[in-house]
Structures are given as structure tokens and as C-alpha cells.
Amino acid sequence: MLAEAMLRCDRARERLDRALADLRALAADCAWKARAIELMLERCAAQQRELVGVLDQLESIQSGLRAG
């Protein structure tokens, strides 16, 4: 009976070890993905700033064409 209980505990420990390994892998994967998303957001913000500058220039050109 004790041997059976020890075996069940050992199996439960193995399942927990696997679950912990899976959780560690998931945390590492999420951290990588989070950093990739941050980089994409930074690039999008930079492109948005560039587009705002281009729109300002186009509006100036349009105003110049109307006036001239």
C-alpha cells in the first residue's frame, strides 16, 4: 500500500515537472512574442510620424497650388 502511494506520488511529481517545463517554455515564448510586438509597434509609430510629415508637406503643396 505504501509502495502504491509512493508510485502515485512519483507519477504526480513527473506530471508536475512536465507542467512546469511547459509553463517555462510558454513564458519564454510569450516574452519573445511580446518583444516582437513592441518592435512592431515602434516601427508603426515611426511610419505614422513619417506619414504625418508627408501629409503636412502635401497640404503645403496643395495650398501653394491654390494660391499660385
PQR file of N, CA, C, O and H, with PARSE charges and radii, in Angstrom:
ATOM      1  N   MET A   1       0.819  -1.182   0.000 -0.4000 1.5000
ATOM      2  CA  MET A   1       0.000   0.000   0.000 -0.0000 2.0000
ATOM      3  C   MET A   1       0.876   1.264   0.000  0.5500 1.7000
ATOM      4  O   MET A   1       0.591   2.209  -0.737 -0.5500 1.4000
ATOM      5  N   LEU A   2       1.896   1.287   0.789 -0.4000 1.5000
ATOM      6  CA  LEU A   2       2.818   2.422   0.825 -0.0000 2.0000
ATOM      7  C   LEU A   2       3.543   2.558  -0.508  0.5500 1.7000
ATOM      8  O   LEU A   2       3.745   3.665  -1.007 -0.5500 1.4000
ATOM      9  H   LEU A   2       2.127   0.520   1.387  0.4000 1.0000
ATOM     10  N   ALA A   3       3.932   1.419  -1.078 -0.4000 1.5000
ATOM     11  CA  ALA A   3       4.621   1.439  -2.367 -0.0000 2.0000
ATOM     12  C   ALA A   3       3.706   2.009  -3.453  0.5500 1.7000
ATOM     13  O   ALA A   3       4.154   2.744  -4.333 -0.5500 1.4000
ATOM     14  H   ALA A   3       3.768   0.520  -0.672  0.4000 1.0000
ATOM     15  N   GLU A   4       2.426   1.662  -3.379 -0.4000 1.5000
ATOM     16  CA  GLU A   4       1.472   2.179  -4.351 -0.0000 2.0000
ATOM     17  C   GLU A   4       1.301   3.689  -4.190  0.5500 1.7000
ATOM     18  O   GLU A   4       1.242   4.412  -5.185 -0.5500 1.4000
ATOM     19  H   GLU A   4       2.062   1.065  -2.664  0.4000 1.0000
ATOM     20  N   ALA A   5       1.223   4.163  -2.968 -0.4000 1.5000
ATOM     21  CA  ALA A   5       1.099   5.595  -2.711 -0.0000 2.0000
ATOM     22  C   ALA A   5       2.353   6.329  -3.180  0.5500 1.7000
ATOM     23  O   ALA A   5       2.257   7.423  -3.736 -0.5500 1.4000
ATOM     24  H   ALA A   5       1.271   3.576  -2.160  0.4000 1.0000
ATOM     25  N   MET A   6       3.527   5.737  -2.960 -0.4000 1.5000
ATOM     26  CA  MET A   6       4.771   6.359  -3.402 -0.0000 2.0000
ATOM     27  C   MET A   6       4.821   6.430  -4.926  0.5500 1.7000
ATOM     28  O   MET A   6       5.300   7.411  -5.494 -0.5500 1.4000
ATOM     29  H   MET A   6       3.605   4.849  -2.509  0.4000 1.0000
ATOM     30  N   LEU A   7       4.328   5.389  -5.576 -0.4000 1.5000
ATOM     31  CA  LEU A   7       4.297   5.359  -7.033 -0.0000 2.0000
ATOM     32  C   LEU A   7       3.365   6.448  -7.570  0.5500 1.7000
ATOM     33  O   LEU A   7       3.705   7.140  -8.529 -0.5500 1.4000
ATOM     34  H   LEU A   7       3.940   4.592  -5.114  0.4000 1.0000
ATOM     35  N   ARG A   8       2.186   6.601  -6.948 -0.4000 1.5000
ATOM     36  CA  ARG A   8       1.257   7.653  -7.369 -0.0000 2.0000
ATOM     37  C   ARG A   8       1.870   9.036  -7.164  0.5500 1.7000
ATOM     38  O   ARG A   8       1.729   9.919  -8.010 -0.5500 1.4000
ATOM     39  H   ARG A   8       1.910   6.039  -6.168  0.4000 1.0000
ATOM     40  N   CYS A   9       2.549   9.215  -6.039 -0.4000 1.5000
ATOM     41  CA  CYS A   9       3.211  10.498  -5.775 -0.0000 2.0000
ATOM     42  C   CYS A   9       4.313  10.759  -6.795  0.5500 1.7000
ATOM     43  O   CYS A   9       4.481  11.885  -7.263 -0.5500 1.4000
ATOM     44  H   CYS A   9       2.664   8.498  -5.352  0.4000 1.0000
ATOM     45  N   ASP A  10       5.055   9.724  -7.132 -0.4000 1.5000
ATOM     46  CA  ASP A  10       6.129   9.877  -8.109 -0.0000 2.0000
ATOM     47  C   ASP A  10       5.555  10.248  -9.480  0.5500 1.7000
ATOM     48  O   ASP A  10       6.105  11.099 -10.180 -0.5500 1.4000
ATOM     49  H   ASP A  10       4.918   8.809  -6.752  0.4000 1.0000
ATOM     50  N   ARG A  11       4.467   9.616  -9.850 -0.4000 1.5000
ATOM     51  CA  ARG A  11       3.819   9.947 -11.133 -0.0000 2.0000
ATOM     52  C   ARG A  11       3.276  11.371 -11.120  0.5500 1.7000
ATOM     53  O   ARG A  11       3.375  12.089 -12.116 -0.5500 1.4000
ATOM     54  H   ARG A  11       4.020   8.925  -9.282  0.4000 1.0000
ATOM     55  N   ALA A  12       2.708  11.771 -10.004 -0.4000 1.5000
ATOM     56  CA  ALA A  12       2.200  13.138  -9.886 -0.0000 2.0000
ATOM     57  C   ALA A  12       3.353  14.134  -9.985  0.5500 1.7000
ATOM     58  O   ALA A  12       3.213  15.183 -10.615 -0.5500 1.4000
ATOM     59  H   ALA A  12       2.628  11.187  -9.196  0.4000 1.0000
ATOM     60  N   ARG A  13       4.476  13.819  -9.376 -0.4000 1.5000
ATOM     61  CA  ARG A  13       5.658  14.687  -9.453 -0.0000 2.0000
ATOM     62  C   ARG A  13       6.132  14.797 -10.891  0.5500 1.7000
ATOM     63  O   ARG A  13       6.501  15.883 -11.337 -0.5500 1.4000
ATOM     64  H   ARG A  13       4.590  12.967  -8.865  0.4000 1.0000
ATOM     65  N   GLU A  14       6.129  13.697 -11.618 -0.4000 1.5000
ATOM     66  CA  GLU A  14       6.535  13.722 -13.021 -0.0000 2.0000
ATOM     67  C   GLU A  14       5.599  14.601 -13.847  0.5500 1.7000
ATOM     68  O   GLU A  14       6.049  15.361 -14.705 -0.5500 1.4000
ATOM     69  H   GLU A  14       5.829  12.814 -11.255  0.4000 1.0000
ATOM     70  N   ARG A  15       4.291  14.495 -13.584 -0.4000 1.5000
ATOM     71  CA  ARG A  15       3.337  15.345 -14.303 -0.0000 2.0000
ATOM     72  C   ARG A  15       3.569  16.815 -13.974  0.5500 1.7000
ATOM     73  O   ARG A  15       3.499  17.676 -14.851 -0.5500 1.4000
ATOM     74  H   ARG A  15       3.926  13.878 -12.887  0.4000 1.0000
ATOM     75  N   LEU A  16       3.844  17.091 -12.709 -0.4000 1.5000
ATOM     76  CA  LEU A  16       4.130  18.470 -12.314 -0.0000 2.0000
ATOM     77  C   LEU A  16       5.416  18.978 -12.959  0.5500 1.7000
ATOM     78  O   LEU A  16       5.482  20.128 -13.392 -0.5500 1.4000
ATOM     79  H   LEU A  16       3.901  16.392 -11.996  0.4000 1.0000
ATOM     80  N   ASP A  17       6.427  18.132 -13.024 -0.4000 1.5000
ATOM     81  CA  ASP A  17       7.678  18.518 -13.681 -0.0000 2.0000
ATOM     82  C   ASP A  17       7.436  18.873 -15.143  0.5500 1.7000
ATOM     83  O   ASP A  17       7.971  19.860 -15.646 -0.5500 1.4000
ATOM     84  H   ASP A  17       6.373  17.198 -12.673  0.4000 1.0000
ATOM     85  N   ARG A  18       6.625  18.060 -15.821 -0.4000 1.5000
ATOM     86  CA  ARG A  18       6.306  18.337 -17.223 -0.0000 2.0000
ATOM     87  C   ARG A  18       5.513  19.635 -17.352  0.5500 1.7000
ATOM     88  O   ARG A  18       5.759  20.438 -18.253 -0.5500 1.4000
ATOM     89  H   ARG A  18       6.191  17.258 -15.412  0.4000 1.0000
ATOM     90  N   ALA A  19       4.564  19.829 -16.446 -0.4000 1.5000
ATOM     91  CA  ALA A  19       3.758  21.055 -16.486 -0.0000 2.0000
ATOM     92  C   ALA A  19       4.638  22.280 -16.250  0.5500 1.7000
ATOM     93  O   ALA A  19       4.471  23.299 -16.920 -0.5500 1.4000
ATOM     94  H   ALA A  19       4.364  19.177 -15.714  0.4000 1.0000
ATOM     95  N   LEU A  20       5.564  22.191 -15.314 -0.4000 1.5000
ATOM     96  CA  LEU A  20       6.477  23.305 -15.060 -0.0000 2.0000
ATOM     97  C   LEU A  20       7.350  23.594 -16.277  0.5500 1.7000
ATOM     98  O   LEU A  20       7.562  24.753 -16.634 -0.5500 1.4000
ATOM     99  H   LEU A  20       5.700  21.364 -14.769  0.4000 1.0000
ATOM    100  N   ALA A  21       7.844  22.560 -16.900 -0.4000 1.5000
ATOM    101  CA  ALA A  21       8.666  22.741 -18.101 -0.0000 2.0000
ATOM    102  C   ALA A  21       7.841  23.408 -19.201  0.5500 1.7000
ATOM    103  O   ALA A  21       8.336  24.298 -19.893 -0.5500 1.4000
ATOM    104  H   ALA A  21       7.672  21.618 -16.610  0.4000 1.0000
ATOM    105  N   ASP A  22       6.595  22.984 -19.367 -0.4000 1.5000
ATOM    106  CA  ASP A  22       5.716  23.591 -20.365 -0.0000 2.0000
ATOM    107  C   ASP A  22       5.461  25.062 -20.043  0.5500 1.7000
ATOM    108  O   ASP A  22       5.471  25.910 -20.935 -0.5500 1.4000
ATOM    109  H   ASP A  22       6.193  22.261 -18.805  0.4000 1.0000
ATOM    110  N   LEU A  23       5.232  25.357 -18.767 -0.4000 1.5000
ATOM    111  CA  LEU A  23       4.988  26.744 -18.375 -0.0000 2.0000
ATOM    112  C   LEU A  23       6.223  27.614 -18.592  0.5500 1.7000
ATOM    113  O   LEU A  23       6.104  28.765 -19.012 -0.5500 1.4000
ATOM    114  H   LEU A  23       5.223  24.668 -18.043  0.4000 1.0000
ATOM    115  N   ARG A  24       7.388  27.080 -18.312 -0.4000 1.5000
ATOM    116  CA  ARG A  24       8.624  27.838 -18.547 -0.0000 2.0000
ATOM    117  C   ARG A  24       8.805  28.118 -20.038  0.5500 1.7000
ATOM    118  O   ARG A  24       9.199  29.217 -20.429 -0.5500 1.4000
ATOM    119  H   ARG A  24       7.484  26.145 -17.971  0.4000 1.0000
ATOM    120  N   ALA A  25       8.518  27.126 -20.854 -0.4000 1.5000
ATOM    121  CA  ALA A  25       8.635  27.307 -22.301 -0.0000 2.0000
ATOM    122  C   ALA A  25       7.618  28.343 -22.788  0.5500 1.7000
ATOM    123  O   ALA A  25       7.929  29.168 -23.648 -0.5500 1.4000
ATOM    124  H   ALA A  25       8.198  26.233 -20.536  0.4000 1.0000
ATOM    125  N   LEU A  26       6.426  28.296 -22.244 -0.4000 1.5000
ATOM    126  CA  LEU A  26       5.390  29.253 -22.622 -0.0000 2.0000
ATOM    127  C   LEU A  26       5.793  30.669 -22.216  0.5500 1.7000
ATOM    128  O   LEU A  26       5.613  31.612 -22.986 -0.5500 1.4000
ATOM    129  H   LEU A  26       6.174  27.626 -21.546  0.4000 1.0000
ATOM    130  N   ALA A  27       6.333  30.817 -21.021 -0.4000 1.5000
ATOM    131  CA  ALA A  27       6.772  32.136 -20.562 -0.0000 2.0000
ATOM    132  C   ALA A  27       7.872  32.680 -21.468  0.5500 1.7000
ATOM    133  O   ALA A  27       7.863  33.864 -21.804 -0.5500 1.4000
ATOM    134  H   ALA A  27       6.479  30.051 -20.396  0.4000 1.0000
ATOM    135  N   ALA A  28       8.799  31.848 -21.858 -0.4000 1.5000
ATOM    136  CA  ALA A  28       9.881  32.284 -22.751 -0.0000 2.0000
ATOM    137  C   ALA A  28       9.307  32.670 -24.110  0.5500 1.7000
ATOM    138  O   ALA A  28       9.718  33.673 -24.693 -0.5500 1.4000
ATOM    139  H   ALA A  28       8.806  30.886 -21.584  0.4000 1.0000
ATOM    140  N   ASP A  29       8.367  31.888 -24.617 -0.4000 1.5000
ATOM    141  CA  ASP A  29       7.749  32.169 -25.905 -0.0000 2.0000
ATOM    142  C   ASP A  29       6.965  33.479 -25.848  0.5500 1.7000
ATOM    143  O   ASP A  29       7.034  34.290 -26.772 -0.5500 1.4000
ATOM    144  H   ASP A  29       8.033  31.073 -24.143  0.4000 1.0000
ATOM    145  N   CYS A  30       6.225  33.681 -24.766 -0.4000 1.5000
ATOM    146  CA  CYS A  30       5.440  34.909 -24.628 -0.0000 2.0000
ATOM    147  C   CYS A  30       6.352  36.124 -24.528  0.5500 1.7000
ATOM    148  O   CYS A  30       6.046  37.174 -25.093 -0.5500 1.4000
ATOM    149  H   CYS A  30       6.169  33.022 -24.015  0.4000 1.0000
ATOM    150  N   ALA A  31       7.457  35.997 -23.822 -0.4000 1.5000
ATOM    151  CA  ALA A  31       8.390  37.115 -23.699 -0.0000 2.0000
ATOM    152  C   ALA A  31       8.948  37.476 -25.077  0.5500 1.7000
ATOM    153  O   ALA A  31       9.067  38.655 -25.410 -0.5500 1.4000
ATOM    154  H   ALA A  31       7.705  35.145 -23.363  0.4000 1.0000
ATOM    155  N   TRP A  32       9.285  36.481 -25.861 -0.4000 1.5000
ATOM    156  CA  TRP A  32       9.802  36.733 -27.212 -0.0000 2.0000
ATOM    157  C   TRP A  32       8.745  37.416 -28.061  0.5500 1.7000
ATOM    158  O   TRP A  32       9.035  38.379 -28.771 -0.5500 1.4000
ATOM    159  H   TRP A  32       9.189  35.523 -25.590  0.4000 1.0000
ATOM    160  N   LYS A  33       7.523  36.918 -27.988 -0.4000 1.5000
ATOM    161  CA  LYS A  33       6.437  37.497 -28.778 -0.0000 2.0000
ATOM    162  C   LYS A  33       6.132  38.918 -28.319  0.5500 1.7000
ATOM    163  O   LYS A  33       5.869  39.794 -29.142 -0.5500 1.4000
ATOM    164  H   LYS A  33       7.287  36.135 -27.412  0.4000 1.0000
ATOM    165  N   ALA A  34       6.167  39.149 -27.016 -0.4000 1.5000
ATOM    166  CA  ALA A  34       5.905  40.495 -26.502 -0.0000 2.0000
ATOM    167  C   ALA A  34       6.951  41.470 -27.030  0.5500 1.7000
ATOM    168  O   ALA A  34       6.608  42.586 -27.419 -0.5500 1.4000
ATOM    169  H   ALA A  34       6.381  38.438 -26.347  0.4000 1.0000
ATOM    170  N   ARG A  35       8.207  41.073 -27.052 -0.4000 1.5000
ATOM    171  CA  ARG A  35       9.268  41.949 -27.563 -0.0000 2.0000
ATOM    172  C   ARG A  35       9.073  42.203 -29.062  0.5500 1.7000
ATOM    173  O   ARG A  35       9.269  43.322 -29.536 -0.5500 1.4000
ATOM    174  H   ARG A  35       8.486  40.166 -26.737  0.4000 1.0000
ATOM    175  N   ALA A  36       8.691  41.173 -29.794 -0.4000 1.5000
ATOM    176  CA  ALA A  36       8.445  41.337 -31.229 -0.0000 2.0000
ATOM    177  C   ALA A  36       7.296  42.320 -31.463  0.5500 1.7000
ATOM    178  O   ALA A  36       7.354  43.133 -32.385 -0.5500 1.4000
ATOM    179  H   ALA A  36       8.532  40.264 -29.409  0.4000 1.0000
ATOM    180  N   ILE A  37       6.266  42.248 -30.642 -0.4000 1.5000
ATOM    181  CA  ILE A  37       5.134  43.163 -30.766 -0.0000 2.0000
ATOM    182  C   ILE A  37       5.574  44.588 -30.440  0.5500 1.7000
ATOM    183  O   ILE A  37       5.170  45.531 -31.120 -0.5500 1.4000
ATOM    184  H   ILE A  37       6.219  41.587 -29.893  0.4000 1.0000
ATOM    185  N   GLU A  38       6.402  44.751 -29.405 -0.4000 1.5000
ATOM    186  CA  GLU A  38       6.922  46.081 -29.072 -0.0000 2.0000
ATOM    187  C   GLU A  38       7.690  46.675 -30.250  0.5500 1.7000
ATOM    188  O   GLU A  38       7.524  47.851 -30.572 -0.5500 1.4000
ATOM    189  H   GLU A  38       6.731  43.984 -28.853  0.4000 1.0000
ATOM    190  N   LEU A  39       8.524  45.869 -30.889 -0.4000 1.5000
ATOM    191  CA  LEU A  39       9.283  46.349 -32.043 -0.0000 2.0000
ATOM    192  C   LEU A  39       8.361  46.745 -33.193  0.5500 1.7000
ATOM    193  O   LEU A  39       8.581  47.758 -33.857 -0.5500 1.4000
ATOM    194  H   LEU A  39       8.659  44.913 -30.628  0.4000 1.0000
ATOM    195  N   MET A  40       7.334  45.942 -33.420 -0.4000 1.5000
ATOM    196  CA  MET A  40       6.384  46.264 -34.482 -0.0000 2.0000
ATOM    197  C   MET A  40       5.648  47.562 -34.172  0.5500 1.7000
ATOM    198  O   MET A  40       5.419  48.377 -35.065 -0.5500 1.4000
ATOM    199  H   MET A  40       7.156  45.119 -32.881  0.4000 1.0000
ATOM    200  N   LEU A  41       5.277  47.753 -32.912 -0.4000 1.5000
ATOM    201  CA  LEU A  41       4.599  48.994 -32.521 -0.0000 2.0000
ATOM    202  C   LEU A  41       5.505  50.197 -32.722  0.5500 1.7000
ATOM    203  O   LEU A  41       5.057  51.246 -33.183 -0.5500 1.4000
ATOM    204  H   LEU A  41       5.462  47.090 -32.187  0.4000 1.0000
ATOM    205  N   GLU A  42       6.794  50.046 -32.373 -0.4000 1.5000
ATOM    206  CA  GLU A  42       7.749  51.137 -32.574 -0.0000 2.0000
ATOM    207  C   GLU A  42       7.877  51.475 -34.055  0.5500 1.7000
ATOM    208  O   GLU A  42       7.918  52.650 -34.420 -0.5500 1.4000
ATOM    209  H   GLU A  42       7.157  49.193 -31.998  0.4000 1.0000
ATOM    210  N   ARG A  43       7.940  50.465 -34.900 -0.4000 1.5000
ATOM    211  CA  ARG A  43       8.036  50.693 -36.349 -0.0000 2.0000
ATOM    212  C   ARG A  43       6.780  51.371 -36.879  0.5500 1.7000
ATOM    213  O   ARG A  43       6.859  52.286 -37.699 -0.5500 1.4000
ATOM    214  H   ARG A  43       7.906  49.511 -34.603  0.4000 1.0000
ATOM    215  N   CYS A  44       5.636  50.925 -36.413 -0.4000 1.5000
ATOM    216  CA  CYS A  44       4.378  51.535 -36.856 -0.0000 2.0000
ATOM    217  C   CYS A  44       4.307  52.995 -36.415  0.5500 1.7000
ATOM    218  O   CYS A  44       3.860  53.848 -37.181 -0.5500 1.4000
ATOM    219  H   CYS A  44       5.572  50.182 -35.746  0.4000 1.0000
ATOM    220  N   ALA A  45       4.739  53.291 -35.201 -0.4000 1.5000
ATOM    221  CA  ALA A  45       4.736  54.670 -34.717 -0.0000 2.0000
ATOM    222  C   ALA A  45       5.671  55.531 -35.552  0.5500 1.7000
ATOM    223  O   ALA A  45       5.344  56.676 -35.864 -0.5500 1.4000
ATOM    224  H   ALA A  45       5.103  52.598 -34.578  0.4000 1.0000
ATOM    225  N   ALA A  46       6.830  54.995 -35.915 -0.4000 1.5000
ATOM    226  CA  ALA A  46       7.775  55.737 -36.758 -0.0000 2.0000
ATOM    227  C   ALA A  46       7.168  56.003 -38.132  0.5500 1.7000
ATOM    228  O   ALA A  46       7.296  57.104 -38.667 -0.5500 1.4000
ATOM    229  H   ALA A  46       7.096  54.065 -35.661  0.4000 1.0000
ATOM    230  N   GLN A  47       6.515  55.010 -38.695 -0.4000 1.5000
ATOM    231  CA  GLN A  47       5.881  55.184 -40.004 -0.0000 2.0000
ATOM    232  C   GLN A  47       4.737  56.187 -39.917  0.5500 1.7000
ATOM    233  O   GLN A  47       4.518  56.969 -40.842 -0.5500 1.4000
ATOM    234  H   GLN A  47       6.411  54.116 -38.260  0.4000 1.0000
ATOM    235  N   GLN A  48       4.014  56.162 -38.811 -0.4000 1.5000
ATOM    236  CA  GLN A  48       2.919  57.106 -38.619 -0.0000 2.0000
ATOM    237  C   GLN A  48       3.460  58.538 -38.562  0.5500 1.7000
ATOM    238  O   GLN A  48       2.869  59.446 -39.147 -0.5500 1.4000
ATOM    239  H   GLN A  48       4.192  55.526 -38.060  0.4000 1.0000
ATOM    240  N   ARG A  49       4.577  58.746 -37.864 -0.4000 1.5000
ATOM    241  CA  ARG A  49       5.192  60.079 -37.807 -0.0000 2.0000
ATOM    242  C   ARG A  49       5.626  60.533 -39.203  0.5500 1.7000
ATOM    243  O   ARG A  49       5.442  61.692 -39.575 -0.5500 1.4000
ATOM    244  H   ARG A  49       5.058  58.009 -37.389  0.4000 1.0000
ATOM    245  N   GLU A  50       6.202  59.607 -39.964 -0.4000 1.5000
ATOM    246  CA  GLU A  50       6.600  59.942 -41.336 -0.0000 2.0000
ATOM    247  C   GLU A  50       5.398  60.333 -42.180  0.5500 1.7000
ATOM    248  O   GLU A  50       5.457  61.300 -42.939 -0.5500 1.4000
ATOM    249  H   GLU A  50       6.352  58.666 -39.662  0.4000 1.0000
ATOM    250  N   LEU A  51       4.317  59.592 -42.052 -0.4000 1.5000
ATOM    251  CA  LEU A  51       3.111  59.897 -42.827 -0.0000 2.0000
ATOM    252  C   LEU A  51       2.533  61.255 -42.457  0.5500 1.7000
ATOM    253  O   LEU A  51       2.051  61.984 -43.325 -0.5500 1.4000
ATOM    254  H   LEU A  51       4.269  58.807 -41.436  0.4000 1.0000
ATOM    255  N   VAL A  52       2.578  61.597 -41.186 -0.4000 1.5000
ATOM    256  CA  VAL A  52       2.090  62.909 -40.755 -0.0000 2.0000
ATOM    257  C   VAL A  52       2.926  63.998 -41.421  0.5500 1.7000
ATOM    258  O   VAL A  52       2.386  65.002 -41.887 -0.5500 1.4000
ATOM    259  H   VAL A  52       2.969  61.005 -40.481  0.4000 1.0000
ATOM    260  N   GLY A  53       4.250  63.797 -41.467 -0.4000 1.5000
ATOM    261  CA  GLY A  53       5.121  64.762 -42.137 -0.0000 2.0000
ATOM    262  C   GLY A  53       4.810  64.882 -43.615  0.5500 1.7000
ATOM    263  O   GLY A  53       4.772  65.987 -44.157 -0.5500 1.4000
ATOM    264  H   GLY A  53       4.688  62.982 -41.089  0.4000 1.0000
ATOM    265  N   VAL A  54       4.588  63.763 -44.262 -0.4000 1.5000
ATOM    266  CA  VAL A  54       4.258  63.775 -45.692 -0.0000 2.0000
ATOM    267  C   VAL A  54       2.924  64.477 -45.918  0.5500 1.7000
ATOM    268  O   VAL A  54       2.795  65.266 -46.854 -0.5500 1.4000
ATOM    269  H   VAL A  54       4.619  62.866 -43.822  0.4000 1.0000
ATOM    270  N   LEU A  55       1.938  64.205 -45.079 -0.4000 1.5000
ATOM    271  CA  LEU A  55       0.636  64.870 -45.217 -0.0000 2.0000
ATOM    272  C   LEU A  55       0.770  66.380 -45.048  0.5500 1.7000
ATOM    273  O   LEU A  55       0.149  67.152 -45.777 -0.5500 1.4000
ATOM    274  H   LEU A  55       2.044  63.565 -44.318  0.4000 1.0000
ATOM    275  N   ASP A  56       1.576  66.787 -44.092 -0.4000 1.5000
ATOM    276  CA  ASP A  56       1.811  68.227 -43.911 -0.0000 2.0000
ATOM    277  C   ASP A  56       2.419  68.841 -45.164  0.5500 1.7000
ATOM    278  O   ASP A  56       2.012  69.921 -45.590 -0.5500 1.4000
ATOM    279  H   ASP A  56       2.081  66.159 -43.499  0.4000 1.0000
ATOM    280  N   GLN A  57       3.383  68.161 -45.749 -0.4000 1.5000
ATOM    281  CA  GLN A  57       4.016  68.661 -46.966 -0.0000 2.0000
ATOM    282  C   GLN A  57       3.022  68.721 -48.115  0.5500 1.7000
ATOM    283  O   GLN A  57       3.006  69.687 -48.878 -0.5500 1.4000
ATOM    284  H   GLN A  57       3.714  67.283 -45.403  0.4000 1.0000
ATOM    285  N   LEU A  58       2.192  67.687 -48.239 -0.4000 1.5000
ATOM    286  CA  LEU A  58       1.186  67.676 -49.304 -0.0000 2.0000
ATOM    287  C   LEU A  58       0.180  68.801 -49.130  0.5500 1.7000
ATOM    288  O   LEU A  58      -0.244  69.419 -50.106 -0.5500 1.4000
ATOM    289  H   LEU A  58       2.205  66.903 -47.618  0.4000 1.0000
ATOM    290  N   GLU A  59      -0.198  69.063 -47.897 -0.4000 1.5000
ATOM    291  CA  GLU A  59      -1.133  70.169 -47.645 -0.0000 2.0000
ATOM    292  C   GLU A  59      -0.486  71.493 -48.017  0.5500 1.7000
ATOM    293  O   GLU A  59      -1.151  72.373 -48.564 -0.5500 1.4000
ATOM    294  H   GLU A  59       0.147  68.560 -47.104  0.4000 1.0000
ATOM    295  N   SER A  60       0.813  71.649 -47.725 -0.4000 1.5000
ATOM    296  CA  SER A  60       1.521  72.883 -48.101 -0.0000 2.0000
ATOM    297  C   SER A  60       1.581  73.024 -49.620  0.5500 1.7000
ATOM    298  O   SER A  60       1.379  74.117 -50.151 -0.5500 1.4000
ATOM    299  H   SER A  60       1.353  70.934 -47.281  0.4000 1.0000
ATOM    300  N   ILE A  61       1.852  71.943 -50.306 -0.4000 1.5000
ATOM    301  CA  ILE A  61       1.904  71.970 -51.780 -0.0000 2.0000
ATOM    302  C   ILE A  61       0.532  72.319 -52.328  0.5500 1.7000
ATOM    303  O   ILE A  61       0.410  73.128 -53.248 -0.5500 1.4000
ATOM    304  H   ILE A  61       2.016  71.056 -49.875  0.4000 1.0000
ATOM    305  N   GLN A  62      -0.503  71.703 -51.760 -0.4000 1.5000
ATOM    306  CA  GLN A  62      -1.866  71.973 -52.228 -0.0000 2.0000
ATOM    307  C   GLN A  62      -2.221  73.445 -52.014  0.5500 1.7000
ATOM    308  O   GLN A  62      -2.820  74.075 -52.886 -0.5500 1.4000
ATOM    309  H   GLN A  62      -0.404  71.046 -51.014  0.4000 1.0000
ATOM    310  N   SER A  63      -1.856  73.981 -50.873 -0.4000 1.5000
ATOM    311  CA  SER A  63      -2.118  75.395 -50.605 -0.0000 2.0000
ATOM    312  C   SER A  63      -1.363  76.279 -51.587  0.5500 1.7000
ATOM    313  O   SER A  63      -1.901  77.268 -52.083 -0.5500 1.4000
ATOM    314  H   SER A  63      -1.370  73.469 -50.165  0.4000 1.0000
ATOM    315  N   GLY A  64      -0.112  75.917 -51.865 -0.4000 1.5000
ATOM    316  CA  GLY A  64       0.699  76.676 -52.827 -0.0000 2.0000
ATOM    317  C   GLY A  64       0.105  76.640 -54.215  0.5500 1.7000
ATOM    318  O   GLY A  64       0.118  77.644 -54.927 -0.5500 1.4000
ATOM    319  H   GLY A  64       0.325  75.114 -51.461  0.4000 1.0000
ATOM    320  N   LEU A  65      -0.414  75.496 -54.603 -0.4000 1.5000
ATOM    321  CA  LEU A  65      -1.011  75.367 -55.937 -0.0000 2.0000
ATOM    322  C   LEU A  65      -2.294  76.194 -56.034  0.5500 1.7000
ATOM    323  O   LEU A  65      -2.574  76.795 -57.071 -0.5500 1.4000
ATOM    324  H   LEU A  65      -0.425  74.680 -54.025  0.4000 1.0000
ATOM    325  N   ARG A  66      -3.059  76.221 -54.968 -0.4000 1.5000
ATOM    326  CA  ARG A  66      -4.308  77.006 -54.972 -0.0000 2.0000
ATOM    327  C   ARG A  66      -3.996  78.501 -55.045  0.5500 1.7000
ATOM    328  O   ARG A  66      -4.672  79.265 -55.733 -0.5500 1.4000
ATOM    329  H   ARG A  66      -2.832  75.733 -54.125  0.4000 1.0000
ATOM    330  N   ALA A  67      -2.957  78.889 -54.319 -0.4000 1.5000
ATOM    331  CA  ALA A  67      -2.597  80.317 -54.268 -0.0000 2.0000
ATOM    332  C   ALA A  67      -1.913  80.761 -55.560  0.5500 1.7000
ATOM    333  O   ALA A  67      -2.045  81.912 -55.979 -0.5500 1.4000
ATOM    334  H   ALA A  67      -2.407  78.268 -53.760  0.4000 1.0000
ATOM    335  N   GLY A  68      -1.213  79.876 -56.161 -0.4000 1.5000
ATOM    336  CA  GLY A  68      -0.367  80.254 -57.296 -0.0000 2.0000
ATOM    337  C   GLY A  68      -0.992  80.024 -58.593  0.5500 1.7000
ATOM    338  O   GLY A  68      -0.386  80.300 -59.629 -0.5500 1.4000
ATOM    339  H   GLY A  68      -1.107  78.941 -55.821  0.4000 1.0000
TER
END
